Amino acid sequence: MNEKINIELLDEIQGEEALAWVNSHNSRTLSALGTKRFLNIEEQIKNVLDDPDRIPYASIRGDFAYNFWVDEKNPRGLWRRQPASAYLQGADDWSVLLDIDELAKREGKAWVFHGASLLFPEYSRALIALSDGGCDADVIREFDVDTCTFVEDGFNLPESKGECSWITADQILVSRDFGAGTMTDSGYPRQVRLWKRGQDLEDAQIIFEGEKSDVGVFPHFDSMPGWQRVMISRLITFYESETFIADPTAQYVLKKVEVPTHVEAGPWRDWMLMRPKQDWTVGEKTFKAGSLVATQFDNAFDADFEAHSLFTPTDASALEYVATTRHHVVVNVLHHVSNRLGILTPPTTEHTGWDRRDLKLATGNEQVPAHATIQVSAVDGRTSDQLWLHTTGFTTPMTLSLLELSKSGETLSATTVRKAPSTFNAQNVEVSQHFATSADGTKVPYFQISTPGHEPAPTLLYGYGGFEVSLTPSYLGMAGPAWIERGGTYVVANIRGGGEYGPKWHQAALQANRHRAYEDFVAVADDLVARGVTTKEQLGARGGSNGGLLMGMMLTKYPEHFGAIVCEVPLLDMSRFHTLLAGASWMAEYGDPSDPKQWEFIKTFSPYHLFQAGRQYPPVLFTTSTRDDRVHPAHARTMVAKMDEAGADVLFYENIEGGHAGAADNKQRAKMSALAWEFLWQHLGGE
């Protein structure tokens, strides 16, 4: 137990006393967890992250494939390119455009690459986003791709949250911090400006302004040839928005898409694609929440328009996401958390109505595991009908393929481009799906990855359960060697609050119904014990961010169900989450603590307030990042201080860099991950 500290001082992110407290706790945690096994796991994970044979994912723009690559020699990374034809043939002959390590050393900054937006269709310029230490806020710099130099008097912006989007070589859309009064209560921009080359930023034309109470406003320029337009999304709450569209040739006069605020809307060619989060009646048609709906683009600005159903969810299926190519809309549907892909083609002279067909995988179908994630993304939907196909499972490394669709939507070819290496021996490992029964009778799916014959085994249960985020099968590249090969069982819980069954699955655990997500998670935990997979003493839980709140609830509300808990970058003090950093944007998820009526239910899932000195709790490891500008590190800091004072079994580690991701490079990622695995082995492995 450490010395007491004034808890208010822990709110000072870079405060001298706060950082001294952090360093003291970091030392204590490293002393407790810095074993030979920890060092071995750390090395294993670092080798996985830096493996030279892993897939170099690329964006193809014009004649080149662009990739960002991190390895042991280049921990901050290289932005590079090679001819697209060579990349597709498996070549690895890259030309470096920007060395982030060299830049960071030269400028004395802990730069983290946040991406590059290339100018279409020339691709001669890029807007480079760089974050100091990995926080969400970043600087924007214009980059000359041909000369590999920054444009000194170009479109360069100081550190801020927000977005930029090319219109032409001499005009961009900007949403940033423009000074006093230009940011929302959530810490995101509320203005969009049209910035012309050579113009002072303060003179840039304001083309849209939201309210201070909004989450933020976010611009995008649709550069598809023949259908160029400006689109601005005004995010009123996390789940309510308005879409405004302007023709750049018509003085940027914005028109509002006439749909309810619960309907997400976006243009594609001469259509408007819409996704309602609630049941929605248009004329004589009613579309279920989670549907995909289309109308002719020009009609979307009228109060009445004819709408067409492109996808309707069922009790077992939900629309996960939509991708678009030059001529097609691709839908990715989850059916009991397994993917199914469909191609939708709008009416042409050959047919009336939308054509629908399943996406046929002509090559490599035998490689798709029973419980898989199959995802597609457009190679460049502005110019082609090519798709990247990503296929993976818990024990199956990623395969990257290239699909070529015909104009009618048929699969012309499917070519394997790259395969990721295996990181652990999965020969005897089985993947199975099960359903637990929650407190209100709801069946909750979960995936189990285990080695038969080892029951009961140390088991880690992972969950999230918020913001309509689905947890689908993905290769356990780090958990494999760190946990499964060593005899552990890994479990993923698809609890309510997520998006596995669409908006209604998410909305079932919102605000006053938040308890359902926690009841679901405990139901899975109890089912694992009842089935003999593990014991309560061998069962651990892990989650981050909203999943960190979930872990806080398991710790304080259901401590007797678990042997150990890892809680990462968490929300914990729900009385003031809305006043810390981006917290105001999440009130649609959790409620408003400043409203006494809402605080009555919010306090039932505020771990900081539920903690009781003297009660028996399982050992817990909290981790966070000093540079997290999304979830304030004070959530974890103050919880640990409170538990310290009560003499609870608690460890804490705060990475100085990393932002909300918790780490800024592979060395840091390996260390943070190894700390968690070593902590779990110490408490669940019978040692």
Solvent accessible surface area in square Angstrom, and as a share of the most:
residue,aa,sasa,rsa
1,M,154,0.69
2,N,34,0.18
3,E,159,0.71
4,K,164,0.70
5,I,35,0.18
6,N,89,0.46
7,I,55,0.28
8,E,134,0.60
9,L,43,0.21
10,L,0,0.00
11,D,45,0.23
12,E,92,0.41
13,I,45,0.23
14,Q,105,0.46
15,G,14,0.13
16,E,153,0.69
17,E,102,0.46
18,A,0,0.00
19,L,42,0.21
20,A,61,0.47
21,W,17,0.06
22,V,0,0.00
23,N,82,0.42
24,S,53,0.34
25,H,0,0.00
26,N,16,0.08
27,S,72,0.47
28,R,62,0.23
29,T,0,0.00
30,L,58,0.29
31,S,96,0.62
32,A,46,0.35
33,L,0,0.00
34,G,39,0.38
35,T,51,0.29
36,K,179,0.76
37,R,59,0.22
38,F,9,0.04
39,L,102,0.51
40,N,70,0.36
41,I,0,0.00
42,E,37,0.16
43,E,104,0.47
44,Q,53,0.24
45,I,0,0.00
46,K,40,0.17
47,N,91,0.47
48,V,31,0.18
49,L,33,0.16
50,D,15,0.08
51,D,31,0.16
52,P,110,0.69
53,D,100,0.52
54,R,54,0.20
55,I,11,0.05
56,P,9,0.06
57,Y,99,0.38
58,A,14,0.11
59,S,51,0.33
60,I,19,0.10
61,R,61,0.22
62,G,46,0.44
63,D,113,0.58
64,F,63,0.26
65,A,0,0.00
66,Y,10,0.04
67,N,6,0.03
68,F,67,0.28
69,W,22,0.08
70,V,24,0.14
71,D,29,0.15
72,E,131,0.59
73,K,182,0.77
74,N,27,0.14
75,P,50,0.31
76,R,37,0.14
77,G,0,0.00
78,L,22,0.11
79,W,10,0.03
80,R,22,0.08
81,R,41,0.15
82,Q,2,0.01
83,P,66,0.42
84,A,12,0.09
85,S,71,0.46
86,A,25,0.19
87,Y,0,0.00
88,L,51,0.25
89,Q,154,0.69
90,G,40,0.38
91,A,35,0.27
92,D,100,0.52
93,D,110,0.57
94,W,36,0.13
95,S,66,0.43
96,V,75,0.43
97,L,11,0.05
98,L,17,0.08
99,D,46,0.24
100,I,0,0.00
101,D,33,0.17
102,E,82,0.37
103,L,0,0.00
104,A,12,0.09
105,K,179,0.76
106,R,146,0.53
107,E,63,0.28
108,G,68,0.65
109,K,92,0.39
110,A,29,0.22
111,W,9,0.03
112,V,23,0.13
113,F,30,0.12
114,H,74,0.33
115,G,26,0.25
116,A,36,0.28
117,S,49,0.32
118,L,25,0.13
119,L,3,0.02
120,F,32,0.13
121,P,85,0.53
122,E,106,0.48
123,Y,24,0.09
124,S,35,0.23
125,R,62,0.23
126,A,0,0.00
127,L,7,0.04
128,I,0,0.00
129,A,14,0.11
130,L,0,0.00
131,S,0,0.00
132,D,37,0.19
133,G,2,0.02
134,G,12,0.12
135,C,5,0.03
136,D,34,0.18
137,A,14,0.11
138,D,15,0.08
139,V,22,0.13
140,I,13,0.06
141,R,53,0.19
142,E,0,0.00
143,F,1,0.00
144,D,25,0.13
145,V,1,0.01
146,D,104,0.54
147,T,84,0.49
148,C,54,0.33
149,T,73,0.43
150,F,51,0.21
151,V,30,0.17
152,E,156,0.70
153,D,129,0.67
154,G,11,0.11
155,F,2,0.01
156,N,52,0.27
157,L,8,0.04
158,P,94,0.59
159,E,89,0.40
160,S,9,0.06
161,K,25,0.10
162,G,25,0.24
163,E,78,0.35
164,C,25,0.15
165,S,13,0.08
166,W,17,0.06
167,I,16,0.08
168,T,61,0.35
169,A,39,0.30
170,D,75,0.39
171,Q,41,0.18
172,I,0,0.00
173,L,0,0.00
174,V,0,0.00
175,S,0,0.00
176,R,3,0.01
177,D,68,0.35
178,F,37,0.15
179,G,38,0.36
180,A,112,0.87
181,G,49,0.47
182,T,10,0.06
183,M,43,0.19
184,T,8,0.05
185,D,75,0.39
186,S,3,0.02
187,G,27,0.26
188,Y,41,0.16
189,P,0,0.00
190,R,41,0.15
191,Q,12,0.05
192,V,0,0.00
193,R,22,0.08
194,L,3,0.01
195,W,19,0.07
196,K,96,0.41
197,R,81,0.30
198,G,81,0.78
199,Q,60,0.26
200,D,86,0.44
201,L,38,0.19
202,E,130,0.58
203,D,90,0.47
204,A,5,0.04
205,Q,90,0.40
206,I,79,0.40
207,I,20,0.10
208,F,28,0.11
209,E,80,0.36
210,G,4,0.04
211,E,93,0.42
212,K,113,0.48
213,S,87,0.56
214,D,1,0.01
215,V,9,0.05
216,G,0,0.00
217,V,0,0.00
218,F,44,0.18
219,P,5,0.03
220,H,92,0.41
221,F,18,0.07
222,D,22,0.11
223,S,19,0.12
224,M,11,0.05
225,P,49,0.31
226,G,65,0.62
227,W,64,0.22
228,Q,84,0.37
229,R,13,0.05
230,V,0,0.00
231,M,39,0.17
232,I,0,0.00
233,S,34,0.22
234,R,43,0.16
235,L,41,0.20
236,I,40,0.20
237,T,40,0.23
238,F,70,0.29
239,Y,32,0.12
240,E,66,0.30
241,S,16,0.10
242,E,26,0.12
243,T,10,0.06
244,F,30,0.12
245,I,5,0.02
246,A,3,0.02
247,D,69,0.36
248,P,28,0.17
249,T,119,0.69
250,A,48,0.37
251,Q,146,0.65
252,Y,28,0.10
253,V,99,0.57
254,L,41,0.20
255,K,109,0.46
256,K,73,0.31
257,V,1,0.01
258,E,73,0.33
259,V,20,0.12
260,P,53,0.34
261,T,44,0.26
262,H,25,0.11
263,V,3,0.02
264,E,78,0.35
265,A,15,0.12
266,G,20,0.19
267,P,22,0.14
268,W,10,0.04
269,R,43,0.16
270,D,60,0.31
271,W,11,0.04
272,M,0,0.00
273,L,20,0.10
274,M,0,0.00
275,R,63,0.23
276,P,1,0.01
277,K,30,0.13
278,Q,98,0.44
279,D,79,0.41
280,W,19,0.07
281,T,86,0.50
282,V,18,0.10
283,G,70,0.67
284,E,182,0.82
285,K,95,0.40
286,T,88,0.51
287,F,13,0.05
288,K,81,0.34
289,A,6,0.04
290,G,6,0.05
291,S,1,0.01
292,L,1,0.01
293,V,0,0.00
294,A,0,0.00
295,T,0,0.00
296,Q,74,0.33
297,F,31,0.13
298,D,114,0.59
299,N,55,0.28
300,A,0,0.00
301,F,30,0.13
302,D,75,0.39
303,A,90,0.69
304,D,127,0.66
305,F,23,0.10
306,E,114,0.51
307,A,2,0.02
308,H,56,0.25
309,S,41,0.26
310,L,8,0.04
311,F,30,0.12
312,T,72,0.42
313,P,13,0.08
314,T,80,0.46
315,D,141,0.73
316,A,19,0.15
317,S,11,0.07
318,A,1,0.00
319,L,12,0.06
320,E,46,0.21
321,Y,52,0.20
322,V,41,0.24
323,A,13,0.10
324,T,43,0.25
325,T,0,0.00
326,R,51,0.19
327,H,44,0.19
328,H,0,0.00
329,V,0,0.00
330,V,1,0.01
331,V,9,0.05
332,N,0,0.00
333,V,17,0.10
334,L,0,0.00
335,H,55,0.24
336,H,66,0.30
337,V,0,0.00
338,S,31,0.20
339,N,16,0.08
340,R,144,0.52
341,L,19,0.10
342,G,11,0.10
343,I,1,0.00
344,L,7,0.03
345,T,6,0.03
346,P,10,0.06
347,P,52,0.33
348,T,61,0.35
349,T,139,0.81
350,E,147,0.66
351,H,57,0.25
352,T,133,0.77
353,G,40,0.38
354,W,21,0.07
355,D,44,0.23
356,R,129,0.47
357,R,84,0.31
358,D,97,0.50
359,L,16,0.08
360,K,136,0.57
361,L,33,0.16
362,A,74,0.57
363,T,70,0.41
364,G,16,0.15
365,N,90,0.46
366,E,146,0.65
367,Q,62,0.28
368,V,39,0.22
369,P,36,0.23
370,A,96,0.75
371,H,41,0.18
372,A,5,0.04
373,T,9,0.05
374,I,21,0.11
375,Q,69,0.31
376,V,4,0.02
377,S,45,0.29
378,A,31,0.24
379,V,5,0.03
380,D,13,0.07
381,G,14,0.14
382,R,47,0.17
383,T,77,0.45
384,S,29,0.19
385,D,13,0.07
386,Q,45,0.20
387,L,0,0.00
388,W,15,0.05
389,L,8,0.04
390,H,35,0.15
391,T,11,0.06
392,T,6,0.03
393,G,1,0.01
394,F,5,0.02
395,T,34,0.20
396,T,35,0.21
397,P,25,0.16
398,M,43,0.19
399,T,17,0.10
400,L,2,0.01
401,S,10,0.06
402,L,21,0.11
403,L,0,0.00
404,E,51,0.23
405,L,5,0.02
406,S,18,0.12
407,K,142,0.60
408,S,57,0.37
409,G,2,0.02
410,E,89,0.40
411,T,31,0.18
412,L,112,0.56
413,S,50,0.33
414,A,12,0.09
415,T,73,0.43
416,T,52,0.30
417,V,14,0.08
418,R,34,0.12
419,K,113,0.48
420,A,26,0.20
421,P,40,0.25
422,S,79,0.51
423,T,34,0.20
424,F,15,0.06
425,N,98,0.50
426,A,26,0.20
427,Q,152,0.68
428,N,108,0.55
429,V,22,0.13
430,E,102,0.46
431,V,39,0.23
432,S,36,0.23
433,Q,43,0.19
434,H,42,0.19
435,F,84,0.35
436,A,1,0.01
437,T,74,0.43
438,S,6,0.04
439,A,84,0.65
440,D,79,0.41
441,G,44,0.42
442,T,36,0.21
443,K,119,0.51
444,V,0,0.00
445,P,0,0.00
446,Y,0,0.00
447,F,0,0.00
448,Q,12,0.05
449,I,0,0.00
450,S,9,0.06
451,T,28,0.16
452,P,63,0.40
453,G,71,0.68
454,H,100,0.45
455,E,85,0.38
456,P,70,0.44
457,A,4,0.03
458,P,20,0.13
459,T,0,0.00
460,L,1,0.00
461,L,0,0.00
462,Y,61,0.23
463,G,0,0.00
464,Y,38,0.14
465,G,5,0.05
466,G,0,0.00
467,F,33,0.14
468,E,46,0.21
469,V,64,0.37
470,S,20,0.13
471,L,31,0.16
472,T,29,0.17
473,P,1,0.00
474,S,59,0.38
475,Y,43,0.16
476,L,15,0.08
477,G,13,0.12
478,M,70,0.31
479,A,8,0.06
480,G,0,0.00
481,P,4,0.03
482,A,0,0.00
483,W,0,0.00
484,I,5,0.02
485,E,85,0.38
486,R,81,0.30
487,G,21,0.20
488,G,2,0.02
489,T,5,0.03
490,Y,23,0.09
491,V,0,0.00
492,V,11,0.06
493,A,1,0.00
494,N,0,0.00
495,I,2,0.01
496,R,11,0.04
497,G,0,0.00
498,G,1,0.01
499,G,5,0.05
500,E,2,0.01
501,Y,30,0.12
502,G,3,0.03
503,P,10,0.06
504,K,115,0.49
505,W,26,0.09
506,H,3,0.02
507,Q,60,0.27
508,A,24,0.18
509,A,0,0.00
510,L,35,0.17
511,Q,57,0.25
512,A,57,0.45
513,N,53,0.27
514,R,3,0.01
515,H,80,0.36
516,R,72,0.26
517,A,1,0.01
518,Y,7,0.03
519,E,43,0.19
520,D,0,0.00
521,F,0,0.00
522,V,13,0.07
523,A,14,0.11
524,V,0,0.00
525,A,1,0.01
526,D,55,0.29
527,D,34,0.18
528,L,0,0.00
529,V,42,0.24
530,A,86,0.67
531,R,98,0.36
532,G,34,0.33
533,V,5,0.03
534,T,2,0.01
535,T,46,0.27
536,K,88,0.37
537,E,124,0.56
538,Q,41,0.18
539,L,1,0.00
540,G,0,0.00
541,A,0,0.00
542,R,30,0.11
543,G,0,0.00
544,G,15,0.14
545,S,22,0.14
546,N,3,0.02
547,G,0,0.00
548,G,0,0.00
549,L,1,0.00
550,L,2,0.01
551,M,0,0.00
552,G,0,0.00
553,M,3,0.01
554,M,0,0.00
555,L,1,0.00
556,T,2,0.01
557,K,94,0.40
558,Y,36,0.14
559,P,7,0.05
560,E,102,0.46
561,H,28,0.12
562,F,10,0.04
563,G,14,0.13
564,A,0,0.00
565,I,0,0.00
566,V,0,0.00
567,C,1,0.00
568,E,33,0.15
569,V,15,0.08
570,P,2,0.01
571,L,4,0.02
572,L,0,0.00
573,D,8,0.04
574,M,0,0.00
575,S,38,0.25
576,R,60,0.22
577,F,1,0.00
578,H,34,0.15
579,T,91,0.53
580,L,21,0.10
581,L,64,0.32
582,A,0,0.00
583,G,0,0.00
584,A,15,0.12
585,S,4,0.02
586,W,20,0.07
587,M,60,0.27
588,A,22,0.17
589,E,0,0.00
590,Y,0,0.00
591,G,1,0.01
592,D,38,0.20
593,P,14,0.09
594,S,80,0.52
595,D,46,0.24
596,P,104,0.65
597,K,170,0.72
598,Q,48,0.22
599,W,56,0.20
600,E,100,0.45
601,F,44,0.18
602,I,0,0.00
603,K,77,0.33
604,T,72,0.42
605,F,5,0.02
606,S,0,0.00
607,P,0,0.00
608,Y,34,0.13
609,H,82,0.37
610,L,43,0.21
611,F,13,0.05
612,Q,104,0.46
613,A,78,0.60
614,G,82,0.79
615,R,94,0.34
616,Q,157,0.70
617,Y,19,0.07
618,P,12,0.07
619,P,24,0.15
620,V,0,0.00
621,L,0,0.00
622,F,0,0.00
623,T,7,0.04
624,T,3,0.02
625,S,0,0.00
626,T,3,0.02
627,R,67,0.24
628,D,1,0.01
629,D,26,0.14
630,R,90,0.33
631,V,3,0.02
632,H,14,0.06
633,P,1,0.00
634,A,0,0.00
635,H,2,0.01
636,A,1,0.00
637,R,0,0.00
638,T,1,0.01
639,M,0,0.00
640,V,0,0.00
641,A,11,0.09
642,K,58,0.25
643,M,1,0.00
644,D,10,0.05
645,E,100,0.45
646,A,40,0.31
647,G,53,0.51
648,A,29,0.23
649,D,79,0.41
650,V,7,0.04
651,L,21,0.11
652,F,0,0.00
653,Y,17,0.06
654,E,1,0.00
655,N,18,0.09
656,I,88,0.44
657,E,30,0.14
658,G,1,0.01
659,G,0,0.00
660,H,24,0.11
661,A,91,0.71
662,G,9,0.09
663,A,7,0.05
664,A,7,0.05
665,D,14,0.07
666,N,11,0.06
667,K,140,0.59
668,Q,35,0.16
669,R,88,0.32
670,A,1,0.00
671,K,56,0.24
672,M,25,0.11
673,S,12,0.08
674,A,0,0.00
675,L,0,0.00
676,A,0,0.00
677,W,9,0.03
678,E,0,0.00
679,F,1,0.00
680,L,0,0.00
681,W,16,0.06
682,Q,48,0.21
683,H,63,0.28
684,L,1,0.01
685,G,30,0.29
686,G,80,0.77
687,E,133,0.60
